[in-house]
Amino acid sequence: MPADKVLKFGIPKGSLEQQTLELMRKSGWRISVGSRSYIPTVDDAALSCRILRPQEMPRYIADGSLDAGITGSDWIVENNVQLEQVESFIYAKATLTPSRWVLCVRENSPIKRLEDLEGKRVATEIVEFVKRILAERKVKAEVEFSWGATEAKVAEGIIDAAVDVTETGSSIRANGLRIVEELLVSNPVLVANLTAWTDPWKQAKIRQIGVLIRGALDAESRVGIKMNVAKENLEKVIALLPSITAPTVSHLYASAALKGKEWLAVETVIDEHTVRELFPRLLEAGAVGIVEFPLNKIIG
């Protein structure tokens, strides 16, 4: 494969790694990661993957070491680099909600707003971003990098405040802390090097990855269902069925088992959480042989 026809692609190591690999699998790529290797094998000669920490990936995409990759939008802000954002996704380690970087303090702290950090000590992993926010709001505070256990340092009074990442806020509350202000919302994003994006072949390949991952994500909360229904009950069944456009209806072969009646096959896609309420109602409306099946991707 010519070097100009190989896309150098970054996969985030850490909390997003397994979900990203699974989404790539559902999208059609088989990626195998060795226990001691950061260079996965891929069943696509046009794709060369590397596993990197999302904290540093934006720098490597910006300088051209990678053509594209999936990282957190927060780390693009922290690294202060210019990239082409192709897609924004919502998937994270705990919930299907965006991650939030919040300023938090002890519950009994006198700090009520960011401006109250004047002269105080703040710990965080996104040091440069916090420094820029403080400078914009003309607050002078000491900002230090935290290697972990950031919330515990606040709870124990080692530092005055922290800017930490959360999805639900439950860990912050469990540590006896209070959120003062939300500073940044972050999602996983598919981004590209600006020069790579101007290459028609690379742009098409990056778009392909984005479309298929989006399709895999859209399919995660949905299932396909199909059933048989006598023509006389069709309208009652159709009235119960939500769908992306409209259910697919086709005729069953007029076999002797149908006893001269006209039967139809109905197929559609529905939200998975509606299945338990919907199936009993479909049976009451006259549907039989209801089958539920998983989906890998929904495109378009």
C-alpha positions in Angstrom: 0.0 0.0 0.0 1.5 3.4 -1.0 2.4 5.6 2.0 0.1 8.4 0.8 -2.8 5.9 0.8 -2.4 4.9 4.5 -4.3 6.8 7.2 -2.4 7.2 10.5 -5.1 7.0 13.1 -5.1 7.4 16.9 -7.2 5.4 19.3 -7.5 6.8 22.9 -5.9 4.7 25.6 -7.6 4.5 29.0 -11.3 4.9 29.8 -12.4 5.3 26.2 -10.2 2.6 24.7 -12.4 -0.5 24.9 -15.6 1.4 23.8 -13.7 2.9 20.9 -12.4 -0.5 19.8 -15.9 -2.0 20.1 -17.4 0.8 18.0 -14.7 0.3 15.4 -15.5 -3.4 15.4 -19.2 -2.7 14.9 -18.2 -0.3 12.1 -16.4 -3.1 10.3 -12.8 -2.9 11.4 -11.2 -5.7 13.4 -8.5 -4.2 15.6 -6.3 -6.5 17.7 -4.3 -5.0 20.6 -1.4 -7.0 22.1 -1.0 -6.8 25.9 2.4 -5.1 25.5 2.0 -3.2 22.3 0.7 0.2 21.4 0.6 -0.7 17.7 -2.6 -2.7 17.0 -3.1 -4.8 14.0 -6.0 -3.9 11.7 -7.7 -5.8 8.9 -7.4 -2.8 6.6 -4.2 -2.1 4.8 -5.2 1.5 4.4 -5.4 2.1 8.1 -2.5 2.3 10.5 -3.5 2.7 14.2 -1.7 3.8 17.3 -2.9 3.8 20.8 -2.1 7.0 22.7 -3.3 8.9 25.7 -6.0 11.3 24.7 -4.2 14.0 26.8 -1.3 14.0 24.2 -3.0 12.9 21.1 -4.1 16.4 19.9 -0.4 17.4 19.7 0.5 14.5 17.6 -2.4 15.1 15.2 -1.6 18.8 15.0 2.1 18.2 14.1 1.2 15.5 11.5 2.5 12.5 13.4 -1.0 11.3 13.1 -3.6 12.1 10.3 -6.6 11.8 12.6 -7.9 10.2 15.8 -10.5 10.1 18.5 -9.7 12.1 21.6 -11.5 14.2 24.2 -12.5 17.7 23.1 -11.1 18.9 26.5 -7.6 17.8 25.6 -7.8 19.8 22.4 -8.6 22.9 24.5 -5.9 22.1 27.0 -3.2 21.7 24.2 -4.5 24.8 22.5 -4.1 23.4 19.0 -6.1 23.8 15.8 -7.6 20.7 14.3 -10.5 19.9 12.0 -13.4 18.5 14.0 -15.2 15.9 11.9 -17.6 14.3 14.4 -18.6 14.7 18.1 -19.8 11.6 19.9 -21.3 10.9 23.3 -19.9 7.8 24.9 -18.0 7.6 28.1 -16.9 5.2 30.8 -20.0 5.6 33.1 -22.9 7.1 31.3 -24.0 8.3 27.9 -23.6 11.9 29.0 -20.8 14.4 28.3 -18.0 14.8 30.8 -17.8 18.0 32.7 -14.8 19.8 34.2 -16.0 21.5 37.3 -14.5 23.7 40.0 -15.2 22.0 43.3 -14.4 22.9 46.9 -15.2 21.4 50.4 -18.8 21.7 51.3 -18.0 24.2 54.1 -15.5 26.3 52.0 -16.1 30.0 51.8 -15.4 29.9 48.1 -18.7 30.5 46.3 -17.5 31.6 42.9 -14.4 31.4 40.7 -13.4 34.9 41.7 -13.0 33.8 45.3 -10.0 31.7 44.3 -7.8 34.9 44.5 -4.6 33.9 46.3 -5.7 30.3 46.6 -4.2 26.9 45.5 -5.9 24.9 42.8 -5.1 21.4 41.5 -6.1 20.0 38.2 -5.0 17.9 35.2 -5.9 20.7 32.7 -3.4 23.2 34.0 -3.1 25.4 30.9 -6.9 25.7 30.4 -7.4 26.7 34.1 -4.6 29.2 33.9 -6.3 30.8 30.8 -9.7 30.9 32.5 -8.2 32.6 35.6 -6.4 35.1 33.5 -9.5 35.9 31.5 -11.3 36.6 34.7 -8.4 38.5 36.3 -8.0 36.1 39.2 -4.5 35.3 40.5 -4.2 31.8 42.0 -1.6 29.1 42.1 -2.5 26.3 39.7 -0.7 23.0 40.0 -0.8 19.7 38.1 -2.5 16.8 40.0 -1.4 13.2 39.4 -4.6 11.8 40.8 -6.8 11.6 43.9 -7.6 15.3 43.3 -10.9 15.3 45.1 -9.3 13.7 48.2 -6.7 16.5 48.3 -9.5 19.0 48.5 -11.5 17.0 51.1 -8.4 16.7 53.3 -7.6 20.4 53.0 -4.3 20.0 51.2 -5.5 22.3 48.4 -8.2 24.9 48.4 -10.0 23.8 45.3 -9.8 21.5 42.3 -10.9 21.5 38.7 -11.8 17.9 38.1 -13.8 15.9 35.6 -17.1 14.3 36.4 -20.1 12.8 34.5 -22.7 12.5 37.2 -21.1 14.4 40.1 -21.7 11.5 42.5 -18.0 11.0 43.3 -17.7 14.7 44.1 -20.7 14.6 46.5 -19.4 11.4 48.1 -16.2 13.1 49.0 -18.0 15.9 50.8 -17.4 18.4 48.0 -19.5 21.1 46.4 -19.5 22.1 42.7 -18.9 25.9 42.4 -19.0 26.2 38.6 -18.9 24.1 35.4 -15.9 25.3 33.3 -15.8 22.9 30.3 -18.0 20.2 28.7 -16.2 17.5 26.8 -17.1 14.7 24.4 -15.1 12.2 22.4 -14.4 13.8 19.0 -13.0 12.6 15.7 -10.5 15.2 14.6 -8.1 15.5 11.7 -4.8 17.2 11.0 -5.5 20.4 8.9 -3.1 19.4 6.1 -4.4 15.8 6.0 -7.9 17.1 5.7 -7.0 18.9 2.5 -6.0 15.5 0.9 -9.1 14.1 -0.9 -8.2 10.5 -0.2 -7.5 11.0 3.5 -10.6 13.2 4.0 -12.8 10.5 2.4 -11.2 7.8 4.7 -11.7 10.0 7.8 -15.3 10.7 6.8 -15.9 7.0 6.3 -14.7 6.3 9.8 -16.9 9.1 11.2 -20.1 7.9 9.3 -19.7 4.3 10.4 -18.9 5.1 14.1 -21.9 7.4 14.1 -24.0 4.6 12.7 -22.7 2.1 15.3 -23.5 4.6 18.1 -27.0 5.3 16.7 -27.7 1.5 16.7 -26.6 0.9 20.3 -30.0 2.0 21.8 -32.2 0.5 19.1 -33.2 -2.9 18.0 -34.9 -4.3 14.9 -38.2 -6.2 15.2 -40.2 -8.2 12.8 -43.5 -10.0 13.0 -46.4 -11.5 11.1 -49.9 -10.1 11.1 -53.1 -10.9 9.3 -54.2 -8.2 6.9 -57.3 -7.5 8.9 -55.1 -6.5 11.9 -52.4 -4.6 10.0 -53.6 -1.1 10.7 -53.9 -1.8 14.5 -50.3 -3.1 14.6 -48.9 -0.3 12.4 -50.5 2.2 14.7 -48.4 0.9 17.6 -45.0 0.9 15.8 -42.6 3.9 16.0 -40.0 3.8 13.2 -37.3 6.0 11.6 -39.4 6.5 8.5 -42.2 3.8 8.1 -42.4 0.1 8.8 -41.6 -2.3 6.0 -44.5 -4.4 5.0 -44.3 -7.4 2.6 -46.7 -10.3 1.7 -46.2 -13.8 3.0 -46.3 -16.6 0.5 -49.8 -17.9 0.2 -49.2 -21.4 1.6 -51.8 -23.8 2.8 -50.9 -23.0 6.4 -52.4 -19.5 6.0 -55.8 -21.2 5.3 -56.8 -18.7 2.6 -56.1 -15.6 4.7 -53.8 -12.8 3.6 -50.8 -12.4 6.0 -48.1 -9.8 6.0 -44.6 -9.5 7.4 -43.9 -6.2 9.2 -40.4 -5.0 10.1 -39.1 -1.8 11.8 -36.5 -0.3 14.1 -37.4 0.9 17.6 -35.8 2.2 20.7 -34.7 -0.7 22.9 -36.3 0.7 26.1 -39.8 0.5 24.5 -39.7 -3.2 23.8 -41.0 -4.4 27.2 -44.2 -2.2 26.9 -44.7 -2.7 23.2 -44.6 -6.4 22.7 -47.7 -7.3 24.9 -49.6 -4.6 23.0 -48.5 -6.0 19.6 -49.7 -9.5 20.6 -53.1 -8.1 21.7 -53.4 -6.3 18.3 -52.9 -9.5 16.5 -49.2 -9.8 15.7 -47.6 -13.2 16.0 -44.0 -14.6 15.7 -42.4 -11.4 17.0 -38.7 -11.5 16.6 -36.2 -9.0 18.1 -32.7 -8.7 16.7 -29.7 -6.5 17.4 -28.3 -3.9 15.1 -24.7 -3.1 14.3 -25.1 0.2 12.5 -27.8 2.6 11.4 -26.7 4.8 8.5 -28.6 7.9 7.3 
